[in-house]
């Protein structure tokens, strides 16, 4: 996707063979042909093309791990061009190694983890693919996966790759309308579901004309729900499909790298879902870039609980297969995650900031409530270990035994890699995880449209507050956003919209050329909508969000997600929704409070209350929470107009089920605006009464 201008720059790079300007020093050059390790250790994590393009408006950055050419294939195995190629190699290499594990037994009870090997999964993949062929599902057909993480999800996905089907993940939390839209839009012919999601499908069966086959995972043949025979849809169980396929195995229908592997429908915060088209080549390139920076092996164990319908978990699954990693699945209940983790004892744990923030808050609260002596011991251990890590020394084993081993046991005691994605992680939380768990903690940045990873921290990097350097499979530039005052001329570091180009960039939105052209320009750059800044050493920092900005009455632009992430630092706050509009000159916030913290505060103040709901409405509680939020805002150096002037406290969490979150835990702003309509209106009325000049309109019109 490189433009002719970029191609000329690339040729010039190849001609000078290593005279690369590093991001850490524009005056430094490297002579000869240094290795990637020399680039990283001596000069930084990114390099800049040796010329400024587009009239000097921006620089193009690449990873020092592959500065001369964007990675598109795995270095040691360039013959791997598709997901099918990847799994075939893993089956051959790790045939007898554990692969997919679950605690859910055949009778539905929960026990110890039971495993199938890579070889057994390979056989199941062939049986399922052959079964689909026997039902007349032909090459290129779309196959839906409508259930939560479990071994069958991965096996069906492998079958799709082996027989050139296009997998279409469906979040299990999607309502009938969204499911109907996606199934019809993608013209899905076969859907794998579980008994619970089967009921949702039967409701809309007459409205999804493309569907010919429904396969129920975990269903029993003689207990399947009846359906009209006139529908033309066959319903069978996974076990029966597997058996049919096993009795008549069909040869693979191998895909090509340019073939579509999957269409991932982004849940979105507004509007209809958009189908992100990703090829086998896209996903292999993403993995190939990531593999240059990680060191895993077949003894590693991964805990799978983030939705496989989301690109973060999906990409992890694809990449870790290369190393022969074992995948243990949660039992399907997020309230029992710690129980599953204790049973599995994983070495790799992935999460989103919301998960890590809760872990951080939970441990801190436990420390504070453990008594003054234990708190002092923890603080001393934390300070000593932090100093040791910063100075390159080995932490004292005494502190591990006294303090940190107990904390590590919360995640099974064996964690050596922790990965965070989907949204920015607070530097304080990242540091806390490194110190308390003694693991390599890596924060990355990406999106579905980039096949996942755009950038990731180097595991040797001790600086936090950034998302690392470019994936070796892409290059990055920052585009000026003058309406938000972000430009390439900003000091001390250039700022702008993050744009990405390379073999990881998606092919476009399915059947939607208009929206595709809005995010991919004529030179092949993907416009992410995120605002970034380059830090010394070629590190990328996410500082703002373009898509969700709004303007206050006085003309100031607001990026609410940035402010919400700041307010999450307050121990009172588990979730936050910041609101403002062009009719008002100030912001307001709705906060889902931590029940235990709020109770503890009331107890310390001697405040009596009949219920937590009553306490949330108490002006003293609201004032205390707002003051603590203000303190977090001052520490983060929010500008005056970025502070919320009023807050409403709620007990109910923002969830997917109540319609306030997407399946990837992003706030649905339009829905939240409607849901909290009365609270928002009341807060603006309060502000107007206390300071009439602060609002151009006392009540909110929604």
Residue pairs with C-beta under 8 A, 6 or more apart in sequence:
1 501
1 502
1 503
1 505
1 523
1 524
2 10
2 501
2 523
2 524
3 522
3 523
3 524
5 53
5 54
5 523
6 53
6 60
6 475
6 501
6 523
9 49
9 50
9 51
9 53
9 60
10 49
10 68
10 69
12 50
12 51
13 20
13 49
13 50
13 67
13 68
14 68
16 50
17 32
17 33
17 68
18 30
18 31
18 32
18 33
18 34
19 29
19 30
19 31
19 50
20 29
20 30
20 39
20 47
20 48
20 50
20 67
21 28
21 29
21 47
21 48
21 50
22 28
22 30
22 39
22 43
22 44
22 46
22 47
22 48
22 64
22 538
23 44
23 45
23 46
23 47
23 48
23 61
23 534
23 536
23 537
23 538
23 539
24 43
24 44
24 536
24 537
24 538
25 43
25 44
26 48
28 43
30 38
30 39
30 43
34 42
36 64
36 65
36 66
36 292
39 47
39 64
39 65
39 67
40 64
40 65
40 458
40 460
43 64
44 64
44 469
44 536
44 537
44 538
44 539
45 63
45 64
45 458
45 461
45 468
45 469
45 537
45 538
45 539
46 61
46 62
46 63
46 64
46 469
46 470
46 534
46 537
46 538
46 539
46 540
47 61
47 62
47 63
47 64
47 67
47 538
48 59
48 60
48 61
48 62
48 538
49 59
49 60
49 62
49 475
52 58
52 59
53 59
53 60
57 479
57 480
57 488
58 477
58 478
58 479
58 480
58 488
58 494
58 496
59 477
59 488
59 494
60 475
60 476
60 477
61 469
61 470
61 475
61 476
61 477
61 534
61 538
61 540
62 70
62 470
62 472
62 475
62 476
63 289
63 292
63 469
63 470
63 471
63 472
64 469
64 538
65 292
65 293
65 472
66 289
66 292
66 472
70 472
70 473
70 474
70 475
70 502
70 503
71 285
71 288
71 289
71 292
71 472
71 473
71 503
72 281
72 284
72 285
72 288
72 473
72 503
73 80
73 81
73 284
73 285
73 288
74 80
74 284
74 287
74 288
74 291
74 322
75 288
75 291
75 292
77 89
79 85
80 86
80 89
80 284
81 256
81 257
81 280
81 281
81 284
82 161
82 254
82 255
82 256
82 257
82 259
82 261
82 280
82 281
82 284
83 158
83 161
83 255
83 261
83 280
83 283
83 284
83 318
84 158
84 161
84 162
84 252
84 254
84 255
84 280
85 284
86 284
86 287
86 318
86 321
86 322
87 122
87 125
87 158
87 161
87 162
87 321
88 122
89 322
90 118
90 321
90 322
90 324
91 118
91 119
91 121
91 122
93 118
93 324
94 117
94 118
94 298
94 324
95 117
95 118
95 119
95 122
96 117
96 118
96 119
97 117
97 118
97 298
97 324
97 326
98 115
98 116
98 117
98 326
99 115
99 116
99 117
99 118
99 120
99 121
99 324
99 326
99 327
100 115
100 116
100 121
100 151
100 154
100 155
100 326
100 327
100 329
101 113
101 114
101 115
101 116
101 151
101 326
101 327
101 328
101 329
101 344
102 113
102 114
102 150
102 151
102 328
102 329
102 331
103 110
103 111
103 112
103 113
103 114
103 329
103 331
103 340
103 343
104 110
104 150
104 331
104 332
105 111
105 114
110 331
112 343
113 328
113 343
113 344
115 326
116 124
116 151
118 324
121 151
121 154
121 155
121 158
122 158
124 155
124 242
125 155
125 158
125 159
125 162
126 159
126 162
126 245
126 249
126 252
127 242
127 243
127 245
127 246
127 249
128 155
128 156
128 159
128 238
128 241
128 242
128 245
129 159
129 160
129 162
129 163
129 165
129 245
129 250
129 252
130 163
130 244
130 245
130 246
130 248
130 249
130 250
131 241
131 242
131 244
131 245
132 143
132 159
132 163
132 165
132 190
132 213
132 241
132 245
133 163
133 245
133 250
134 244
134 245
134 248
134 250
135 190
135 212
135 213
135 234
135 241
136 212
137 143
137 165
137 189
137 190
137 212
137 213
139 163
139 164
139 165
139 253
140 164
140 165
140 166
141 165
141 166
141 189
141 190
142 165
142 166
142 167
142 168
142 186
142 187
142 188
142 189
142 263
143 156
143 160
143 165
143 166
143 167
143 168
143 188
143 189
143 190
143 191
143 192
144 168
144 169
144 170
144 182
144 183
144 186
144 188
144 190
144 191
144 192
144 193
145 153
145 156
145 157
145 167
145 168
145 169
145 170
145 191
145 192
145 308
145 309
146 170
146 172
146 179
146 191
146 192
146 193
146 194
146 197
146 201
147 153
147 172
147 192
147 193
147 194
147 197
147 217
148 172
148 194
148 307
148 308
148 332
149 304
149 305
149 306
149 307
149 308
149 313
149 329
149 330
149 332
150 217
150 329
150 332
151 329
152 192
152 217
152 218
152 238
153 192
153 308
154 308
154 317
154 327
156 167
156 192
157 167
157 308
157 317
159 165
160 166
160 167
160 261
160 262
161 167
161 255
161 261
161 280
162 252
162 253
162 254
163 250
163 252
163 253
164 253
164 254
164 255
164 259
166 186
166 260
166 261
166 262
166 263
167 261
167 262
167 263
168 182
168 186
168 188
168 262
168 263
168 264
168 265
168 275
169 262
169 264
169 265
169 308
169 309
169 314
170 179
170 182
170 183
170 191
170 265
170 309
171 267
171 307
171 309
171 310
171 663
172 194
172 196
172 197
172 307
172 309
173 656
173 657
173 663
174 182
174 267
174 663
175 200
176 200
176 203
176 204
178 273
179 200
179 201
179 204
180 204
180 207
180 208
181 272
181 273
182 188
182 265
182 273
182 275
183 191
183 204
183 208
183 210
183 211
184 207
184 208
184 209
184 210
185 273
185 275
185 510
185 511
186 263
186 265
186 275
186 510
187 210
188 208
188 210
188 211
189 210
189 211
189 212
189 213
190 211
190 212
190 213
190 214
190 215
191 201
191 211
191 213
191 214
191 215
192 215
192 217
192 238
193 201
193 214
193 215
193 216
193 217
194 216
194 217
194 218
194 219
195 216
195 218
195 219
198 214
198 216
198 219
198 224
198 225
198 235
199 225
201 208
201 211
201 214
202 225
202 227
205 211
205 227
205 228
205 231
205 233
206 228
206 231
211 233
212 232
212 233
212 234
213 233
213 234
213 235
213 236
214 233
214 234
214 235
214 236
215 235
215 236
215 237
215 238
215 241
216 224
216 235
216 236
216 237
216 238
217 237
217 238
218 238
219 237
219 238
220 237
221 236
221 237
221 239
221 240
224 235
224 236
224 237
225 235
227 233
227 235
255 261
255 280
256 280
257 279
257 280
257 281
257 284
258 279
258 280
258 281
259 279
259 280
260 277
260 278
260 279
260 507
261 278
261 279
261 280
261 282
261 283
262 278
262 283
262 314
263 275
263 276
263 277
263 278
263 510
264 275
264 276
264 278
264 309
264 311
264 314
264 448
265 273
265 274
265 275
265 276
266 273
266 274
266 276
266 448
267 273
267 662
267 663
267 664
268 274
268 662
269 548
269 662
269 666
269 667
269 668
269 669
269 670
270 668
270 669
270 670
274 509
274 510
274 512
274 515
275 509
275 510
275 511
275 512
276 311
276 448
276 449
276 506
276 509
276 510
277 506
277 507
277 508
277 509
277 510
278 448
278 451
278 506
278 507
279 507
281 503
282 451
282 503
282 504
282 505
282 506
282 507
283 315
283 318
283 451
285 451
285 473
285 502
285 503
285 504
286 315
286 318
286 319
286 450
286 451
286 452
286 453
286 471
286 473
286 504
287 315
287 318
287 319
287 322
288 472
288 473
289 453
289 471
289 472
289 473
289 474
289 504
290 315
290 319
290 453
290 456
290 471
291 319
291 322
292 472
293 456
293 458
293 459
294 319
294 417
294 459
296 320
296 323
296 325
296 348
296 417
297 323
297 324
298 323
298 324
298 325
298 326
299 347
300 320
300 323
300 325
300 326
300 347
300 348
300 416
300 417
301 325
301 326
301 327
301 328
301 344
301 345
301 346
301 347
301 348
301 414
302 316
302 320
302 325
302 326
302 327
302 328
302 346
302 347
302 348
302 350
303 328
303 330
303 340
303 341
303 344
303 346
303 348
303 349
303 350
304 313
304 317
304 327
304 328
304 329
304 330
305 329
305 330
305 334
305 337
305 340
306 312
306 313
306 350
306 351
306 352
307 313
307 663
307 664
308 314
308 317
309 663
310 422
310 448
310 663
310 664
311 446
311 447
311 448
311 451
311 452
312 350
312 352
312 421
312 422
312 446
312 452
312 664
313 350
314 452
315 446
315 451
315 452
315 453
316 350
316 419
317 327
320 327
320 348
325 348
328 340
328 344
328 346
330 336
330 337
330 340
331 340
338 410
341 349
341 410
341 411
341 412
342 409
342 412
344 412
345 412
345 413
345 414
346 411
346 412
346 414
346 415
347 414
347 415
347 416
347 417
348 415
348 416
348 417
348 418
348 419
349 411
349 415
349 417
349 418
349 419
349 439
350 418
350 419
350 420
350 421
351 359
351 418
351 419
351 420
352 420
352 421
352 422
352 423
352 664
352 665
353 420
353 422
353 423
353 424
353 425
353 426
353 429
353 565
354 423
354 575
354 665
356 418
356 420
356 425
356 429
356 433
357 426
357 429
357 568
358 574
359 410
359 433
360 428
360 429
360 432
360 433
361 571
361 574
361 594
363 407
363 410
363 432
363 436
364 571
365 571
365 596
365 597
367 374
367 375
367 378
368 375
369 600
370 378
377 402
377 403
378 403
381 399
381 402
381 403
381 404
382 403
382 435
382 436
384 395
384 396
384 399
385 395
385 396
385 399
385 404
385 435
386 431
386 435
388 394
388 395
388 396
389 395
389 434
389 435
389 462
390 462
395 438
400 438
404 435
404 436
404 437
404 438
405 413
407 436
407 437
408 415
408 436
408 437
408 438
411 437
415 437
415 439
416 439
416 440
417 439
417 440
417 442
418 433
418 437
418 439
418 440
418 441
418 442
419 441
419 442
419 443
419 444
420 430
420 441
420 442
420 443
420 444
421 443
421 444
421 445
421 446
421 452
421 453
422 664
422 665
423 561
423 565
423 665
423 666
424 443
424 467
424 542
424 565
425 443
426 565
426 568
426 569
427 464
427 465
428 569
430 441
430 443
430 464
431 464
433 439
433 441
434 441
440 459
442 456
442 457
442 459
442 468
443 456
443 457
443 464
443 466
443 467
443 468
444 453
444 454
444 455
444 456
444 457
444 467
444 468
445 453
445 454
445 455
445 456
445 467
445 468
445 530
445 540
445 542
446 452
446 453
446 454
446 455
446 471
447 454
447 528
448 506
449 505
449 506
449 519
449 526
449 528
450 474
450 500
450 504
450 505
450 506
450 526
450 528
451 504
451 505
451 506
452 504
453 471
453 504
454 470
454 471
454 474
454 476
454 498
454 500
454 504
454 528
455 467
455 468
455 469
455 470
455 471
455 476
455 540
456 467
456 468
456 469
456 471
457 466
457 467
457 468
457 539
458 468
458 469
461 468
461 537
461 539
463 535
463 537
463 539
465 535
465 541
466 535
466 539
466 540
466 541
467 539
467 540
467 541
467 542
468 539
468 540
469 538
469 539
469 540
470 476
470 540
471 502
471 504
473 502
473 503
473 504
474 500
474 501
474 502
474 503
474 504
474 505
475 500
475 501
475 502
476 498
476 499
476 500
476 532
476 540
477 496
477 499
477 501
477 525
478 486
478 488
478 494
478 495
478 496
478 497
478 498
478 499
478 532
478 533
478 534
479 496
479 497
479 499
479 525
479 527
480 486
480 487
480 488
480 496
480 497
481 487
481 496
481 497
481 531
481 546
483 557
484 531
484 544
484 546
484 549
484 557
486 495
486 496
486 497
486 531
486 544
487 494
487 495
487 496
488 494
488 495
488 496
490 533
493 533
493 534
493 535
494 533
494 534
495 531
495 532
495 533
495 543
496 531
496 532
497 527
497 528
497 529
497 530
497 531
497 532
497 546
498 528
498 530
498 531
498 532
498 540
498 542
499 521
499 525
499 526
499 527
499 528
500 525
500 526
500 528
501 523
501 524
501 525
501 526
505 520
505 524
505 526
506 526
508 516
508 520
509 515
509 516
518 527
519 526
519 527
519 529
520 526
520 527
521 527
529 545
529 546
529 547
530 542
530 544
530 545
530 546
531 542
531 543
531 544
531 545
531 546
531 559
532 540
532 541
532 542
532 543
533 540
533 541
533 543
534 540
534 541
535 541
543 562
544 559
544 562
545 559
545 561
545 562
546 559
548 559
548 560
548 561
548 669
549 557
549 558
549 559
550 557
550 558
550 560
550 580
550 581
550 582
551 557
551 558
551 582
552 558
552 580
552 581
552 582
552 584
552 585
552 586
552 587
552 641
553 582
553 583
553 584
553 585
553 695
553 696
554 585
554 641
556 641
558 578
558 580
558 587
558 641
558 642
560 577
560 578
560 579
560 580
560 587
560 669
561 667
563 576
563 578
563 587
563 633
563 638
563 642
563 644
564 576
564 577
564 578
564 667
566 632
566 633
566 636
566 638
567 573
567 576
567 578
567 589
567 591
567 629
567 632
567 633
567 644
568 574
568 575
568 576
569 632
569 635
569 636
570 625
570 628
570 629
570 631
570 632
571 594
571 597
571 628
572 591
572 593
572 594
572 597
572 598
572 601
572 624
572 625
572 628
572 629
573 591
573 592
573 593
573 594
573 625
573 629
574 592
574 593
574 594
574 653
575 591
575 592
575 653
575 654
575 667
576 589
576 590
576 591
576 592
577 589
577 590
577 591
577 654
577 660
577 667
577 669
577 672
577 676
578 587
578 588
578 589
578 644
579 587
579 588
579 589
579 590
579 672
579 673
579 676
579 680
580 586
580 587
580 588
581 700
583 695
583 696
583 697
583 700
583 701
584 684
584 687
584 694
584 695
584 696
584 697
584 700
585 641
585 694
585 695
585 696
586 641
586 644
586 645
586 687
586 694
586 695
587 641
587 642
587 643
587 644
587 645
588 644
588 645
588 646
588 647
588 648
588 680
588 683
588 684
588 687
589 629
589 644
589 646
589 647
589 648
590 647
590 648
590 650
590 672
590 676
590 679
590 680
591 625
591 629
591 647
591 648
591 649
591 650
592 650
592 651
592 652
592 653
592 654
593 616
593 625
593 649
593 650
593 651
595 612
595 651
598 612
598 615
598 616
598 621
598 625
598 649
599 612
599 615
601 621
601 624
602 609
602 615
602 621
605 620
605 624
607 615
607 618
607 620
607 621
609 615
609 618
612 651
613 651
615 621
616 622
616 649
616 650
616 651
617 649
621 649
622 647
622 648
622 649
625 647
625 649
626 644
626 646
626 647
629 644
629 647
630 643
633 642
633 643
645 683
645 687
645 694
646 683
646 684
646 686
646 687
647 683
648 676
648 679
648 680
648 682
648 683
650 679
652 658
654 660
654 661
654 667
654 672
655 661
656 662
656 663
658 675
659 668
659 671
659 675
660 667
660 668
660 671
660 672
660 675
661 667
661 668
662 668
673 680
673 702
674 702
677 700
677 702
680 700
680 702
681 699
681 700
681 702
684 695
684 697
684 698
684 699
684 700
685 698
685 699
687 694
687 695
688 694
688 695
688 698
689 698
